[in-house]
């Protein structure tokens, strides 16, 4: 006689919605329950949970989370629970309103998201803020920064792998001439980084290195006095070496004196479902310590637990 194998119970969207509602009841909030659910649901599941919560309880889950949680933990949970385009819309709005010349968040989002993903971000921005991302970037930025950022956030790049090697050679020469002459915001430089596909930019940078014997990122580090260079360098990094860029942001967020929770929260929330495993491996290789150990050392409480869960190192 065969033994009946009963499959383990898989929580439904309704179950998750009910449990989250219970987490807010009574004296105090059950943060552990919130982490155990939301940190282990993908974007589609989280969207369905928000819908079920609104249908069942007549409330917005995000507003309840905002009311019940606090500090860095609240920020991380709210960003994570948002749909990715909504999340990027919120981040770009914040980056635009609080824009400084050292703020690279707009470049980060414009250059690491797929072309269709960037369109979804712009649509979410329209819906949420009743303005266009382009008009806000144009209003809040100036000079060379506006000249670069406006076409970047407006871009719709070809996503295929095909490249034109003859074009790569000619544009590598253009980039070398402009960088050598310190014409960093030249129209041709902006045109190349704002319109060419990521594969084409990568081919151009390979030709640059082959022809001139140096990496363009290194060449952009030679002029410390130019305040435009860091954002141009970040543009190339995000287009061609995104995992390296994200590893560097995490390293600087954790290793600096006083943790940069804003950067740490942003990178974990936006990359957990994309390429965080690659970024984690790079971090371990370059810093000789696993990312989750560095996070545990620098953070604490529910914020630490949520971060560790999102990078896939908790026990749940």
N, C-alpha and C positions, 0 to 999 in steps of 0.2 A: 504494500500500500504506500503510495507516494505521499510525501509531506507537502502540504500546501505552503508555498512561499508567499507571504504577504509583503508586498512592496512597501517601503517606508513612505510615510505620509509626506507629500510635497505640498507645502503651504500654497494656497491659492491667493489670488489678488484680494479676494474678500477676507481671507484669514489675515493677511498682512495689514489690510486696512483696519480690521477690528483690533488687532494687537497694537497698532500704533495709537489708536484712539485710547486704548487702555493705558498706554504708557503715560498719557497726560492726566489720568484720573488719580484721585486720592491726594495724599500729602506728598508733594515732590514729584518730579518727573523721573521715569525709568529710562535713563540714558542708555543703559546696557541693552535694553530691548530695542531701542531705536537703532543702535549700531548693528545689532545682530540681524536686523531686517534690511535696512537701507544700504548698508555697506556691502551686502551680498545680492543685490538685485541690479540687473542691467538697465540701460536707459529706457527700453521699452516697458520693462516691468515697473520701473519707478513711475513712468507716465501713467500706466494703468492703475497703479495704487493711488495716485493723486486723483484720478477720475473717480475711482470707486469710493474714496474717502469723501469727495464732494457729493456724490450721489447718495451715499448712506447717511452722512451726518450733516449735510448742508453747510459744510465749512471748507475752507481752503487749507489743505495740509501745510503748505508753506507758511501761512499766517500763524497756524498753531505752533509750528516748529519755532518760528521767530519769537512768539510770545513765551514759550516754555524754556528755550535754550538761551545761552549767553556766550559772549566772548568768541574766542577763536573756534571753539567747537561749534557754535551756532553758525558761524560764517562757512565753515567747511561743510556742514550738513546741508545748509541751504543751497550752496553752489552745486553740491553733488546731486541734490534732488531735482534741480532744474534740468530741463531738456538741454542737450549740448548747445544748440543755437541760442536758446534763451540765456544760458550761462555766459556764452561769449558776448551776447548783446549787453548783459549787465557789466561784464568786465571792460568792454570797450567804452561804455558810457562813463564808467568810473575813471578810466584812463584818460578819456577826452576831457572831462570836466576838471580833473586834477592834473592835467598834463604838464610835465616838465621836460626839459631837453634830455634828461637821463631816463625817461620812462620808455621802456621798450615793449610794453604790452600790446600796443597797436600793431607793431611790426610782427610780434610773436603770433598774433591771431591771423593777421592778413597773409602771412607767408608760410604758416604750417598747416593751415586748414585746406582741404581739397577745394577746387573751384566751386563746385555745387554747394559745399558746406559753407563757403563764405557768402554765397547768395542767401542761404538760409539764415545766416547771422544778420545780414542786412534786412531781411524780411522781418525777423524777430525784433530787430531794433525799431523798425517802422511801427510794428504792432504795439510794442511796449512803451515807446517814448514819443510817438506821434511826430517824429522827425526822421530825417534820413541820417545815417551814419556819416555819409559824405559831407553833408552840410555842417554837421557838428565838428568834424575833423577840420574842415576848412575854416570854421569860425574860431576854434580854440588854438590852432597852431599857426606858426608864422614862418616866413622866410624859406630857407632850404628844407626845413623840417616839413612844412606844408607841401612843398614841391615834391618831396618823396612820399609822404604818408597818404596824400589824397589819391594818387594813382594806385598805391598798394591796396588800400581798402576797397577801391573800385574795380580791381582787376578780375578778369575771368580768363585764367590761363588754360592753355591746351594741356591735357592731363596724360597724353600718351608718351610712349618711350622713344618715338622717332626723333632723331636729331639731325641737324645739318652741320656737318663737320667743317665745311668751307666757311659757313657763317660763324661757327665757333672760333675758328682761327682769326677771322677778321675782327670779331668783337673782343677777343682776348687782347688783340693789339690795341684796340681803342681803349679798353679798360687800363692797360698798362700805361699808355700815354697820358691818360687823364690822371691816374694816381701818381705817376712820376711828376707830373706838373702841378700836383695838389689841387686839381680841378675836380674835387670830389662830388660836387652837386651838378656837374655838367649835364646838359640835356641827354646826351647819349648814355651816360651812366644810369640816369634815372630810367630812361627808356628800356634799357637792357634788363634791369632788375625788376621793373614793374610790369613788363609785358611778356618776356620770354618764359617758356615752360620751365619747370624745375629741371627736367632732363637736359634741356638746352643750356640752361645756366651752368649745370654741372659739367657738361661737355666743354663749355667756354672756360670754366675754371681749370679743368684738366689741361686744356691747350695753353692757358696762361702759365701754368707751372712747367709744362714741357718746353715751352718756347723761351721763358724768361728765368727759369730755374728757381722760382720762389713761389710760395703759396700766397694768394691774394690776401688772405686773412692776416698773415704776418706783415705784408706790406702796408696794410691799413693800421698797424700798430705803431708805425714809425713816427707819427705826427701827434704827439701827446697834447698839443695845444689846440687842436681843432675839435670843437665840441660836437660837430656833426658826425665825426668819424665813428664813434661807438654805435650809433644807430644804423649807419650804413654797413658796418661790420656785422651787426646783428641781423641785418636783412640777408646778407649772403649766407650767414650761418643757418638761419631759419629755413631758407630755401633749399640748401644743399646738405647741411649737416644738422638736422633738427634734434636728433637724439643727443649729439654733442652739446648743442646749445642748452637743452633742458638739464643735462647733467651739470653743466657749469652753473646754471641758475640755482639748482638745488645745493650744490657745493657752497656757493657764496651765501645762500640763505641760512645754511646750517653752521658753516664754519666761521662766519663773521662774529665779532663780539656782540652778543645779543642776537637771538634768532630772528630772521625776517619771516615772521609768520605769514605775512601777506603773500610773498613769493612761494613759500612752501605750500600753502593752502591751494594757491592757483595751479601750480604745476601738478600736484597730486590729483586734484579734482578734475583737471582737464585732460590728463594723460593716462589715467588709470585704465580706461577702456580702449586706449589707442596703442601706445608704445612704451608704457612704463616699465615693462619687463626688460626691454633693451636698455632703457635709461638706468634701471637698477643695476644691471650687469656692468655697465660702463662706470657707474659710481663706485661699485665694489672694486673694480680693476684699478681705477685711478686714485682711490683714497684708502685702499687696503682695509676697508671696513664696510660691512653690509649696510645698505641704506637704512634698513629698519633699526639697526643698532644705533646709528647716528641720530635717528629721529627719537628713539627712546631716551637717549642721553640728553637731548636738547628740549624735549617737550614733556608734558605730564597730563595726567587725568584723562578725561573723556576725549579731549582733543588728540592726545597721543594714541589712544585706543582706536579712534576712527581712522587716523592716518595709517596706522599699522594694518588695520583691516583692509583699507583701500589698496595698499601696496601688496596685499596678498600674503601677509606674514602672521596673521592671527590664527587662533585655533578653531575658529567657527567653521 
